[in-house]
Amino acid sequence: MSAVANPATVAECLRVGAGFSQGDRNWIAEQFATLDARLAGFHADATELEVSVKDREARGQKVTLECWIAGRQKIVTTSAEEDLHAALNDVRDDLRRRLNDAKTRQEPRHNKHLRDVPQPQLEADESEDAALRADAETV
């Protein structure tokens, strides 16, 4: 895997949405700091996180964490835990799991054959060009 020049971090990419104030942002970023290792493989300018809560501190509150990474589908995790701290941990852990799942689906790990697939398209293009040249010469 190539190194990313400007790796994404929670502190850099996190926005707080409905139900949270800017004062909550630092506390939430500390709760989500364990995501930094997982986000480091993505560019900071192509990664966004937004956390919001509906009906904060009320029965039936719902915490939502959305993640946008350029070139990938948006990931949305939710939690209906009554304790805000537990709900934040729940959405954080779910996002980490989904990012790991997406990575394993996209990048083969222990199958060198799948990683080092030769480019047969180039050889096919060259043979097509040779066939077209031969047809043009016979005309």
Sequence and secondary structure as in RCSB ss.txt:
>XXXX:A:sequence
MSAVANPATVAECLRVGAGFSQGDRNWIAEQFATLDARLAGFHADATELEVSVKDREARGQKVTLECWIAGRQKI
VTTSAEEDLHAALNDVRDDLRRRLNDAKTRQEPRHNKHLRDVPQPQLEADESEDAALRADAETV
>XXXX:A:secstr
    SSB  HHHHEEE TT  HHHHHHHHHHTGGGHHHHTTSBGGGEEEEEEEESTTSTT EEEEEEEETTS  E
EEEE  SSHHHHHHHHHHHHHHHHHHHHHHHS SS HHHHT   HHHHHHHHHHHHHHHHHHH 
